[in-house]
């Protein structure tokens, strides 16, 4: 490869990083190359493909700012450090403290669960069973499953979980106001006509392994 070619490729890579995400066709334009060559180059760069929009969008591995679940969204394209959609669902379920219901998975992924859950009914790395009348997905690893199911049943015994829409509202407000207690958060949400009790907020955080940060008392 000539020095001129190396320079052109490096310029294309820098432009890709500035754009953050692009399609295969846009990559080919940047490289001034064929679709085949662009696809090969993206593979060499270990580019990640989106788990939505049919994997049409790509990003470089050092661009995403993944959240605690390993997910990142950019201009309507969703990416996961776990891989494609199937790999991501399996990892999210496996890592969850109490398994995940369809609505919970949909909320995490930003997708309608009806659009992808049918592919996981018999997935070898997952188990699906009804808990309190709703399907919940657990890890197929026996030790992990035992812990997850125990956590799920314990939480169900203490009160209901928020609906997916309520869960999103809770998390949005908690991000905006991280120092609010469960009671204060409940009152704030009720003013927005989101009827959640403090116990429901506690259940949501416990289910996902989150803890309420305590503000140290001043002396």
GUMIKOL-520963 format. One record per residue: y, z, x of N, C-alpha, C in turn; residue number from 1. Coordinates in nm, 3 decimals. Layout:
N
Y / Z / X / Y / Z / X / Y / Z / X / NUM
...
% end
This chain:
219
-0.120 / 0.000 / 0.085 / 0.000 / 0.000 / 0.000 / 0.125 / 0.000 / 0.088 / 1
0.224 / -0.083 / 0.055 / 0.345 / -0.095 / 0.136 / 0.439 / 0.021 / 0.107 / 2
0.533 / 0.040 / 0.204 / 0.631 / 0.145 / 0.185 / 0.715 / 0.118 / 0.060 / 3
0.743 / -0.009 / 0.032 / 0.820 / -0.046 / -0.087 / 0.746 / -0.003 / -0.214 / 4
0.614 / -0.023 / -0.214 / 0.534 / 0.016 / -0.330 / 0.535 / 0.168 / -0.347 / 5
0.521 / 0.238 / -0.234 / 0.524 / 0.384 / -0.240 / 0.655 / 0.434 / -0.297 / 6
0.765 / 0.374 / -0.254 / 0.898 / 0.414 / -0.301 / 0.911 / 0.390 / -0.451 / 7
0.864 / 0.275 / -0.497 / 0.873 / 0.241 / -0.640 / 0.791 / 0.340 / -0.725 / 8
0.673 / 0.374 / -0.675 / 0.587 / 0.467 / -0.749 / 0.649 / 0.606 / -0.754 / 9
0.707 / 0.649 / -0.644 / 0.768 / 0.782 / -0.641 / 0.891 / 0.787 / -0.731 / 10
0.968 / 0.678 / -0.736 / 1.082 / 0.672 / -0.827 / 1.036 / 0.679 / -0.972 / 11
0.926 / 0.610 / -1.001 / 0.871 / 0.612 / -1.137 / 0.826 / 0.754 / -1.174 / 12
0.765 / 0.821 / -1.079 / 0.719 / 0.958 / -1.104 / 0.837 / 1.052 / -1.130 / 13
0.943 / 1.039 / -1.053 / 1.062 / 1.121 / -1.074 / 1.126 / 1.093 / -1.208 / 14
1.128 / 0.966 / -1.247 / 1.184 / 0.929 / -1.377 / 1.099 / 0.987 / -1.490 / 15
0.967 / 0.984 / -1.470 / 0.873 / 1.041 / -1.567 / 0.902 / 1.191 / -1.584 / 16
0.924 / 1.260 / -1.474 / 0.950 / 1.404 / -1.479 / 1.081 / 1.433 / -1.554 / 17
1.181 / 1.349 / -1.534 / 1.309 / 1.368 / -1.604 / 1.291 / 1.348 / -1.754 / 18
1.212 / 1.248 / -1.791 / 1.190 / 1.219 / -1.933 / 1.102 / 1.325 / -1.999 / 19
1.022 / 1.394 / -1.920 / 0.930 / 1.500 / -1.963 / 0.806 / 1.445 / -2.031 / 20
0.822 / 1.358 / -2.129 / 0.705 / 1.298 / -2.193 / 0.729 / 1.148 / -2.208 / 21
0.621 / 1.071 / -2.212 / 0.633 / 0.928 / -2.239 / 0.499 / 0.873 / -2.287 / 22
0.504 / 0.753 / -2.342 / 0.382 / 0.686 / -2.386 / 0.326 / 0.601 / -2.272 / 23
0.207 / 0.552 / -2.291 / 0.144 / 0.467 / -2.189 / 0.228 / 0.342 / -2.166 / 24
0.282 / 0.286 / -2.274 / 0.365 / 0.166 / -2.263 / 0.492 / 0.193 / -2.184 / 25
0.552 / 0.311 / -2.208 / 0.673 / 0.347 / -2.134 / 0.640 / 0.371 / -1.986 / 26
0.521 / 0.423 / -1.960 / 0.478 / 0.442 / -1.822 / 0.461 / 0.309 / -1.750 / 27
0.406 / 0.212 / -1.822 / 0.389 / 0.079 / -1.764 / 0.525 / 0.016 / -1.730 / 28
0.623 / 0.038 / -1.819 / 0.757 / -0.015 / -1.793 / 0.819 / 0.051 / -1.670 / 29
0.802 / 0.184 / -1.659 / 0.857 / 0.255 / -1.543 / 0.797 / 0.204 / -1.412 / 30
0.668 / 0.179 / -1.416 / 0.597 / 0.134 / -1.295 / 0.608 / -0.016 / -1.273 / 31
0.662 / -0.086 / -1.375 / 0.665 / -0.233 / -1.371 / 0.525 / -0.286 / -1.343 / 32
0.430 / -0.234 / -1.423 / 0.289 / -0.266 / -1.400 / 0.219 / -0.289 / -1.534 / 33
0.094 / -0.326 / -1.527 / 0.014 / -0.348 / -1.647 / -0.026 / -0.215 / -1.709 / 34
-0.072 / -0.221 / -1.835 / -0.122 / -0.102 / -1.902 / -0.239 / -0.042 / -1.824 / 35
-0.326 / -0.127 / -1.775 / -0.442 / -0.080 / -1.698 / -0.397 / -0.002 / -1.576 / 36
-0.300 / -0.056 / -1.501 / -0.250 / 0.011 / -1.381 / -0.180 / 0.141 / -1.416 / 37
-0.102 / 0.141 / -1.526 / -0.032 / 0.262 / -1.568 / -0.131 / 0.372 / -1.605 / 38
-0.238 / 0.334 / -1.674 / -0.340 / 0.432 / -1.712 / -0.407 / 0.492 / -1.587 / 39
-0.434 / 0.408 / -1.491 / -0.496 / 0.455 / -1.367 / -0.401 / 0.548 / -1.291 / 40
-0.271 / 0.513 / -1.291 / -0.174 / 0.596 / -1.221 / -0.160 / 0.733 / -1.288 / 41
-0.158 / 0.735 / -1.420 / -0.147 / 0.861 / -1.494 / -0.267 / 0.951 / -1.464 / 42
-0.383 / 0.889 / -1.451 / -0.503 / 0.966 / -1.417 / -0.491 / 1.025 / -1.278 / 43
-0.439 / 0.947 / -1.183 / -0.421 / 0.996 / -1.046 / -0.322 / 1.113 / -1.042 / 44
-0.223 / 1.109 / -1.130 / -0.122 / 1.215 / -1.136 / -0.168 / 1.336 / -1.217 / 45
-0.291 / 1.329 / -1.269 / -0.345 / 1.438 / -1.354 / -0.258 / 1.465 / -1.475 / 46
-0.202 / 1.357 / -1.530 / -0.116 / 1.370 / -1.647 / -0.195 / 1.424 / -1.766 / 47
-0.129 / 1.506 / -1.846 / -0.189 / 1.562 / -1.966 / -0.154 / 1.476 / -2.086 / 48
-0.247 / 1.457 / -2.177 / -0.218 / 1.382 / -2.299 / -0.201 / 1.479 / -2.415 / 49
-0.121 / 1.441 / -2.512 / -0.092 / 1.528 / -2.626 / -0.217 / 1.546 / -2.712 / 50
-0.230 / 1.666 / -2.772 / -0.344 / 1.687 / -2.860 / -0.314 / 1.645 / -3.003 / 51
-0.191 / 1.604 / -3.031 / -0.158 / 1.544 / -3.160 / -0.116 / 1.399 / -3.136 / 52
-0.080 / 1.331 / -3.242 / -0.036 / 1.191 / -3.233 / -0.136 / 1.104 / -3.157 / 53
-0.263 / 1.132 / -3.181 / -0.372 / 1.051 / -3.122 / -0.368 / 1.045 / -2.969 / 54
-0.316 / 1.150 / -2.907 / -0.311 / 1.154 / -2.761 / -0.221 / 1.048 / -2.701 / 55
-0.123 / 1.004 / -2.776 / -0.040 / 0.890 / -2.734 / 0.062 / 0.928 / -2.626 / 56
0.099 / 1.056 / -2.619 / 0.203 / 1.097 / -2.525 / 0.144 / 1.166 / -2.403 / 57
0.215 / 1.152 / -2.291 / 0.169 / 1.208 / -2.164 / 0.281 / 1.290 / -2.101 / 58
0.239 / 1.387 / -2.019 / 0.335 / 1.463 / -1.940 / 0.269 / 1.499 / -1.808 / 59
0.350 / 1.520 / -1.705 / 0.297 / 1.563 / -1.576 / 0.259 / 1.711 / -1.583 / 60
0.159 / 1.754 / -1.509 / 0.108 / 1.891 / -1.523 / 0.207 / 2.001 / -1.486 / 61
0.310 / 1.969 / -1.406 / 0.406 / 2.073 / -1.368 / 0.530 / 2.074 / -1.458 / 62
0.531 / 1.992 / -1.563 / 0.646 / 1.986 / -1.652 / 0.641 / 2.088 / -1.766 / 63
0.528 / 2.104 / -1.836 / 0.526 / 2.194 / -1.952 / 0.557 / 2.339 / -1.919 / 64
0.623 / 2.405 / -2.012 / 0.647 / 2.549 / -2.004 / 0.557 / 2.613 / -2.111 / 65
0.432 / 2.633 / -2.075 / 0.332 / 2.679 / -2.170 / 0.362 / 2.820 / -2.219 / 66
0.334 / 2.844 / -2.348 / 0.350 / 2.979 / -2.402 / 0.226 / 3.061 / -2.369 / 67
0.218 / 3.181 / -2.425 / 0.107 / 3.271 / -2.391 / -0.028 / 3.218 / -2.438 / 68
-0.027 / 3.123 / -2.530 / -0.152 / 3.062 / -2.577 / -0.185 / 2.934 / -2.501 / 69
-0.100 / 2.901 / -2.403 / -0.125 / 2.779 / -2.325 / -0.083 / 2.654 / -2.398 / 70
0.015 / 2.665 / -2.489 / 0.060 / 2.551 / -2.568 / 0.207 / 2.521 / -2.538 / 71
0.243 / 2.394 / -2.555 / 0.381 / 2.350 / -2.529 / 0.413 / 2.233 / -2.620 / 72
0.533 / 2.232 / -2.675 / 0.576 / 2.124 / -2.763 / 0.703 / 2.060 / -2.709 / 73
0.710 / 1.929 / -2.721 / 0.829 / 1.856 / -2.674 / 0.849 / 1.733 / -2.762 / 74
0.959 / 1.731 / -2.835 / 0.998 / 1.617 / -2.918 / 0.882 / 1.570 / -3.007 / 75
0.817 / 1.664 / -3.069 / 0.713 / 1.630 / -3.164 / 0.576 / 1.604 / -3.104 / 76
0.564 / 1.608 / -2.972 / 0.435 / 1.591 / -2.904 / 0.388 / 1.728 / -2.858 / 77
0.260 / 1.761 / -2.884 / 0.205 / 1.892 / -2.854 / 0.103 / 1.882 / -2.742 / 78
0.115 / 1.973 / -2.645 / 0.027 / 1.971 / -2.528 / -0.039 / 2.108 / -2.509 / 79
-0.154 / 2.107 / -2.444 / -0.228 / 2.229 / -2.418 / -0.280 / 2.230 / -2.276 / 80
-0.271 / 2.346 / -2.210 / -0.329 / 2.357 / -2.077 / -0.481 / 2.360 / -2.083 / 81
-0.537 / 2.377 / -2.204 / -0.682 / 2.383 / -2.220 / -0.745 / 2.244 / -2.228 / 82
-0.662 / 2.140 / -2.254 / -0.717 / 2.005 / -2.263 / -0.687 / 1.941 / -2.397 / 83
-0.785 / 1.868 / -2.451 / -0.764 / 1.799 / -2.578 / -0.777 / 1.897 / -2.695 / 84
-0.769 / 1.845 / -2.816 / -0.768 / 1.932 / -2.934 / -0.897 / 2.014 / -2.945 / 85
-1.011 / 1.950 / -2.926 / -1.138 / 2.023 / -2.937 / -1.148 / 2.134 / -2.833 / 86
-1.113 / 2.102 / -2.710 / -1.117 / 2.202 / -2.604 / -1.020 / 2.317 / -2.632 / 87
-0.905 / 2.282 / -2.688 / -0.803 / 2.382 / -2.717 / -0.847 / 2.477 / -2.827 / 88
-0.902 / 2.422 / -2.935 / -0.949 / 2.508 / -3.045 / -1.056 / 2.604 / -2.995 / 89
-1.149 / 2.553 / -2.918 / -1.258 / 2.637 / -2.865 / -1.201 / 2.750 / -2.780 / 90
-1.106 / 2.720 / -2.692 / -1.050 / 2.822 / -2.604 / -0.967 / 2.923 / -2.682 / 91
-0.888 / 2.876 / -2.779 / -0.807 / 2.968 / -2.858 / -0.896 / 3.066 / -2.935 / 92
-1.003 / 3.014 / -2.993 / -1.096 / 3.101 / -3.065 / -1.162 / 3.199 / -2.969 / 93
-1.210 / 3.148 / -2.857 / -1.282 / 3.233 / -2.760 / -1.192 / 3.345 / -2.708 / 94
-1.064 / 3.316 / -2.688 / -0.972 / 3.414 / -2.631 / -0.912 / 3.509 / -2.735 / 95
-0.929 / 3.480 / -2.862 / -0.868 / 3.562 / -2.966 / -0.940 / 3.695 / -2.981 / 96
-0.867 / 3.804 / -3.003 / -0.932 / 3.935 / -3.017 / -1.020 / 3.947 / -3.140 / 97
-0.982 / 3.880 / -3.251 / -1.057 / 3.896 / -3.375 / -1.100 / 3.766 / -3.439 / 98
-1.124 / 3.662 / -3.360 / -1.155 / 3.533 / -3.418 / -1.031 / 3.474 / -3.485 / 99
-1.042 / 3.353 / -3.536 / -0.927 / 3.288 / -3.598 / -0.969 / 3.217 / -3.726 / 100
-0.891 / 3.237 / -3.831 / -0.912 / 3.163 / -3.954 / -0.847 / 3.026 / -3.945 / 101
-0.876 / 2.941 / -4.041 / -0.819 / 2.806 / -4.038 / -0.668 / 2.806 / -4.041 / 102
-0.610 / 2.891 / -4.127 / -0.464 / 2.897 / -4.133 / -0.403 / 2.948 / -4.006 / 103
-0.470 / 3.043 / -3.942 / -0.420 / 3.097 / -3.815 / -0.424 / 2.991 / -3.705 / 104
-0.532 / 2.914 / -3.701 / -0.540 / 2.805 / -3.604 / -0.432 / 2.701 / -3.630 / 105
-0.412 / 2.667 / -3.757 / -0.310 / 2.568 / -3.792 / -0.171 / 2.613 / -3.749 / 106
-0.142 / 2.743 / -3.771 / -0.011 / 2.797 / -3.733 / 0.009 / 2.792 / -3.582 / 107
-0.095 / 2.827 / -3.507 / -0.084 / 2.825 / -3.361 / -0.063 / 2.684 / -3.309 / 108
-0.139 / 2.589 / -3.364 / -0.138 / 2.452 / -3.313 / -0.026 / 2.366 / -3.370 / 109
0.034 / 2.411 / -3.481 / 0.137 / 2.330 / -3.546 / 0.079 / 2.212 / -3.622 / 110
-0.048 / 2.225 / -3.665 / -0.116 / 2.116 / -3.735 / -0.170 / 2.164 / -3.868 / 111
-0.187 / 2.072 / -3.962 / -0.253 / 2.102 / -4.087 / -0.400 / 2.124 / -4.058 / 112
-0.455 / 2.244 / -4.083 / -0.596 / 2.269 / -4.048 / -0.694 / 2.173 / -4.114 / 113
-0.655 / 2.118 / -4.229 / -0.744 / 2.023 / -4.297 / -0.763 / 1.895 / -4.216 / 114
-0.672 / 1.870 / -4.123 / -0.679 / 1.746 / -4.046 / -0.777 / 1.754 / -3.929 / 115
-0.825 / 1.876 / -3.895 / -0.911 / 1.884 / -3.776 / -1.027 / 1.982 / -3.788 / 116
-1.026 / 2.073 / -3.884 / -1.127 / 2.178 / -3.886 / -1.268 / 2.129 / -3.918 / 117
-1.281 / 2.018 / -3.989 / -1.415 / 1.969 / -4.024 / -1.499 / 1.941 / -3.899 / 118
-1.433 / 1.912 / -3.788 / -1.506 / 1.881 / -3.664 / -1.565 / 2.006 / -3.599 / 119
-1.530 / 2.125 / -3.651 / -1.574 / 2.249 / -3.585 / -1.673 / 2.331 / -3.667 / 120
-1.715 / 2.277 / -3.779 / -1.808 / 2.351 / -3.865 / -1.939 / 2.383 / -3.793 / 121
-1.984 / 2.292 / -3.707 / -2.111 / 2.312 / -3.635 / -2.093 / 2.298 / -3.484 / 122
-1.975 / 2.328 / -3.434 / -1.952 / 2.314 / -3.290 / -2.039 / 2.415 / -3.214 / 123
-2.107 / 2.373 / -3.108 / -2.200 / 2.462 / -3.038 / -2.137 / 2.584 / -2.974 / 124
-2.008 / 2.579 / -2.943 / -1.944 / 2.694 / -2.878 / -1.873 / 2.785 / -2.977 / 125
-1.883 / 2.752 / -3.107 / -1.818 / 2.833 / -3.209 / -1.916 / 2.873 / -3.317 / 126
-1.885 / 2.983 / -3.383 / -1.958 / 3.023 / -3.502 / -1.860 / 3.036 / -3.617 / 127
-1.901 / 2.999 / -3.737 / -1.812 / 3.008 / -3.852 / -1.880 / 3.087 / -3.961 / 128
-1.808 / 3.186 / -4.015 / -1.865 / 3.262 / -4.127 / -1.752 / 3.311 / -4.217 / 129
-1.790 / 3.345 / -4.340 / -1.690 / 3.392 / -4.434 / -1.670 / 3.542 / -4.419 / 130
-1.544 / 3.580 / -4.409 / -1.505 / 3.720 / -4.403 / -1.400 / 3.741 / -4.511 / 131
-1.429 / 3.829 / -4.605 / -1.336 / 3.852 / -4.717 / -1.302 / 3.722 / -4.788 / 132
-1.403 / 3.634 / -4.803 / -1.385 / 3.512 / -4.880 / -1.321 / 3.397 / -4.805 / 133
-1.290 / 3.415 / -4.675 / -1.227 / 3.308 / -4.598 / -1.309 / 3.279 / -4.473 / 134
-1.316 / 3.151 / -4.437 / -1.387 / 3.115 / -4.315 / -1.310 / 3.162 / -4.192 / 135
-1.382 / 3.223 / -4.101 / -1.325 / 3.266 / -3.973 / -1.412 / 3.208 / -3.863 / 136
-1.347 / 3.159 / -3.758 / -1.418 / 3.101 / -3.644 / -1.425 / 3.204 / -3.532 / 137
-1.546 / 3.224 / -3.482 / -1.570 / 3.319 / -3.374 / -1.633 / 3.245 / -3.255 / 138
-1.629 / 3.309 / -3.140 / -1.698 / 3.254 / -3.023 / -1.848 / 3.263 / -3.046 / 139
-1.922 / 3.164 / -2.993 / -2.068 / 3.168 / -3.003 / -2.130 / 3.258 / -2.896 / 140
-2.050 / 3.302 / -2.800 / -2.097 / 3.398 / -2.701 / -2.122 / 3.532 / -2.772 / 141
-2.243 / 3.581 / -2.765 / -2.280 / 3.697 / -2.845 / -2.194 / 3.819 / -2.818 / 142
-2.167 / 3.849 / -2.692 / -2.087 / 3.967 / -2.658 / -1.944 / 3.953 / -2.711 / 143
-1.887 / 3.833 / -2.695 / -1.751 / 3.809 / -2.744 / -1.750 / 3.815 / -2.897 / 144
-1.850 / 3.753 / -2.960 / -1.860 / 3.752 / -3.106 / -1.864 / 3.894 / -3.161 / 145
-1.945 / 3.979 / -3.101 / -1.958 / 4.117 / -3.150 / -1.823 / 4.188 / -3.147 / 146
-1.747 / 4.171 / -3.039 / -1.616 / 4.235 / -3.030 / -1.520 / 4.177 / -3.133 / 147
-1.521 / 4.043 / -3.145 / -1.428 / 3.978 / -3.238 / -1.456 / 4.017 / -3.383 / 148
-1.582 / 4.018 / -3.420 / -1.616 / 4.048 / -3.560 / -1.584 / 4.194 / -3.592 / 149
-1.608 / 4.283 / -3.498 / -1.575 / 4.424 / -3.519 / -1.425 / 4.441 / -3.540 / 150
-1.346 / 4.371 / -3.458 / -1.200 / 4.378 / -3.472 / -1.155 / 4.320 / -3.606 / 151
-1.212 / 4.208 / -3.644 / -1.175 / 4.144 / -3.770 / -1.206 / 4.234 / -3.889 / 152
-1.323 / 4.293 / -3.892 / -1.362 / 4.379 / -4.004 / -1.276 / 4.505 / -4.008 / 153
-1.244 / 4.560 / -3.891 / -1.160 / 4.679 / -3.887 / -1.021 / 4.651 / -3.941 / 154
-0.966 / 4.535 / -3.907 / -0.834 / 4.500 / -3.955 / -0.835 / 4.472 / -4.105 / 155
-0.938 / 4.404 / -4.152 / -0.948 / 4.377 / -4.295 / -0.959 / 4.507 / -4.374 / 156
-1.023 / 4.607 / -4.314 / -1.041 / 4.735 / -4.383 / -0.908 / 4.810 / -4.397 / 157
-0.815 / 4.787 / -4.305 / -0.688 / 4.860 / -4.308 / -0.580 / 4.791 / -4.390 / 158
-0.604 / 4.673 / -4.433 / -0.504 / 4.602 / -4.514 / -0.507 / 4.453 / -4.486 / 159
-0.444 / 4.378 / -4.574 / -0.454 / 4.232 / -4.562 / -0.369 / 4.178 / -4.449 / 160
-0.412 / 4.064 / -4.398 / -0.335 / 3.991 / -4.299 / -0.227 / 3.909 / -4.370 / 161
-0.115 / 3.882 / -4.304 / -0.015 / 3.792 / -4.362 / -0.074 / 3.652 / -4.380 / 162
-0.020 / 3.578 / -4.476 / -0.057 / 3.438 / -4.490 / -0.004 / 3.363 / -4.368 / 163
-0.052 / 3.239 / -4.344 / 0.002 / 3.162 / -4.230 / 0.154 / 3.148 / -4.234 / 164
0.210 / 3.124 / -4.354 / 0.355 / 3.109 / -4.365 / 0.426 / 3.240 / -4.333 / 165
0.370 / 3.351 / -4.382 / 0.428 / 3.483 / -4.352 / 0.418 / 3.514 / -4.203 / 166
0.304 / 3.478 / -4.143 / 0.285 / 3.503 / -4.000 / 0.390 / 3.430 / -3.917 / 167
0.417 / 3.305 / -3.952 / 0.519 / 3.227 / -3.880 / 0.656 / 3.294 / -3.894 / 168
0.690 / 3.338 / -4.017 / 0.819 / 3.403 / -4.040 / 0.830 / 3.532 / -3.959 / 169
0.721 / 3.609 / -3.953 / 0.721 / 3.733 / -3.875 / 0.746 / 3.704 / -3.727 / 170
0.672 / 3.607 / -3.673 / 0.683 / 3.577 / -3.530 / 0.821 / 3.523 / -3.495 / 171
0.878 / 3.440 / -3.584 / 1.011 / 3.384 / -3.559 / 1.114 / 3.497 / -3.551 / 172
1.108 / 3.590 / -3.648 / 1.204 / 3.700 / -3.649 / 1.183 / 3.795 / -3.532 / 173
1.056 / 3.815 / -3.493 / 1.028 / 3.904 / -3.379 / 1.083 / 3.845 / -3.250 / 174
1.074 / 3.713 / -3.237 / 1.130 / 3.647 / -3.119 / 1.282 / 3.662 / -3.117 / 175
1.344 / 3.649 / -3.236 / 1.489 / 3.662 / -3.245 / 1.535 / 3.806 / -3.222 / 176
1.454 / 3.899 / -3.271 / 1.493 / 4.041 / -3.265 / 1.376 / 4.124 / -3.208 / 177
1.350 / 4.112 / -3.079 / 1.230 / 4.175 / -3.019 / 1.230 / 4.327 / -3.023 / 178
1.345 / 4.390 / -3.040 / 1.349 / 4.537 / -3.038 / 1.330 / 4.600 / -3.175 / 179
1.323 / 4.520 / -3.281 / 1.306 / 4.576 / -3.415 / 1.167 / 4.637 / -3.431 / 180
1.161 / 4.750 / -3.497 / 1.032 / 4.810 / -3.529 / 0.966 / 4.733 / -3.643 / 181
0.838 / 4.764 / -3.671 / 0.770 / 4.696 / -3.781 / 0.842 / 4.721 / -3.914 / 182
0.891 / 4.843 / -3.933 / 0.962 / 4.875 / -4.057 / 1.092 / 4.798 / -4.070 / 183
1.168 / 4.791 / -3.961 / 1.294 / 4.716 / -3.963 / 1.269 / 4.568 / -3.983 / 184
1.165 / 4.518 / -3.919 / 1.130 / 4.377 / -3.933 / 1.088 / 4.346 / -4.078 / 185
1.013 / 4.438 / -4.138 / 0.970 / 4.421 / -4.276 / 1.091 / 4.415 / -4.370 / 186
1.186 / 4.505 / -4.351 / 1.306 / 4.507 / -4.437 / 1.387 / 4.380 / -4.420 / 187
1.399 / 4.334 / -4.297 / 1.477 / 4.212 / -4.271 / 1.411 / 4.091 / -4.339 / 188
1.278 / 4.083 / -4.331 / 1.206 / 3.971 / -4.390 / 1.210 / 3.977 / -4.542 / 189
1.206 / 4.097 / -4.597 / 1.212 / 4.110 / -4.742 / 1.345 / 4.057 / -4.797 / 190
1.453 / 4.076 / -4.720 / 1.583 / 4.021 / -4.760 / 1.580 / 3.869 / -4.763 / 191
1.488 / 3.811 / -4.684 / 1.469 / 3.666 / -4.682 / 1.362 / 3.622 / -4.781 / 192
1.320 / 3.716 / -4.868 / 1.218 / 3.691 / -4.970 / 1.082 / 3.658 / -4.909 / 193
1.053 / 3.725 / -4.796 / 0.919 / 3.718 / -4.735 / 0.859 / 3.858 / -4.751 / 194
0.776 / 3.879 / -4.854 / 0.729 / 4.014 / -4.889 / 0.616 / 4.066 / -4.799 / 195
0.651 / 4.114 / -4.682 / 0.549 / 4.167 / -4.591 / 0.575 / 4.316 / -4.567 / 196
0.466 / 4.393 / -4.565 / 0.474 / 4.536 / -4.538 / 0.462 / 4.561 / -4.387 / 197
0.511 / 4.674 / -4.339 / 0.496 / 4.706 / -4.196 / 0.351 / 4.702 / -4.150 / 198
0.259 / 4.747 / -4.235 / 0.117 / 4.745 / -4.198 / 0.064 / 4.605 / -4.176 / 199
0.116 / 4.510 / -4.254 / 0.073 / 4.372 / -4.238 / 0.122 / 4.316 / -4.104 / 200
0.241 / 4.354 / -4.064 / 0.295 / 4.311 / -3.935 / 0.210 / 4.371 / -3.823 / 201
0.177 / 4.499 / -3.839 / 0.093 / 4.565 / -3.739 / -0.043 / 4.497 / -3.729 / 202
-0.102 / 4.461 / -3.845 / -0.231 / 4.393 / -3.846 / -0.224 / 4.259 / -3.773 / 203
-0.115 / 4.185 / -3.798 / -0.099 / 4.054 / -3.734 / -0.095 / 4.068 / -3.583 / 204
-0.015 / 4.162 / -3.535 / -0.002 / 4.181 / -3.391 / -0.133 / 4.231 / -3.330 / 205
-0.200 / 4.321 / -3.401 / -0.326 / 4.374 / -3.350 / -0.433 / 4.265 / -3.343 / 206
-0.435 / 4.178 / -3.445 / -0.534 / 4.070 / -3.449 / -0.522 / 3.979 / -3.328 / 207
-0.398 / 3.954 / -3.285 / -0.375 / 3.862 / -3.175 / -0.355 / 3.934 / -3.042 / 208
-0.389 / 4.062 / -3.039 / -0.384 / 4.135 / -2.912 / -0.243 / 4.164 / -2.864 / 209
-0.146 / 4.167 / -2.957 / -0.007 / 4.195 / -2.919 / 0.022 / 4.342 / -2.947 / 210
0.113 / 4.397 / -2.872 / 0.152 / 4.536 / -2.893 / 0.301 / 4.544 / -2.908 / 211
0.345 / 4.637 / -2.988 / 0.489 / 4.656 / -3.008 / 0.548 / 4.725 / -2.888 / 212
0.651 / 4.664 / -2.830 / 0.715 / 4.723 / -2.713 / 0.801 / 4.841 / -2.757 / 213
0.782 / 4.951 / -2.689 / 0.858 / 5.071 / -2.720 / 0.985 / 5.075 / -2.637 / 214
1.094 / 5.109 / -2.701 / 1.220 / 5.124 / -2.630 / 1.228 / 5.265 / -2.574 / 215
1.241 / 5.282 / -2.443 / 1.243 / 5.416 / -2.386 / 1.359 / 5.497 / -2.437 / 216
1.336 / 5.626 / -2.463 / 1.441 / 5.713 / -2.510 / 1.537 / 5.744 / -2.395 / 217
1.666 / 5.746 / -2.427 / 1.763 / 5.781 / -2.324 / 1.768 / 5.933 / -2.311 / 218
1.794 / 5.980 / -2.193 / 1.798 / 6.125 / -2.172 / 1.940 / 6.169 / -2.143 / 219
% end
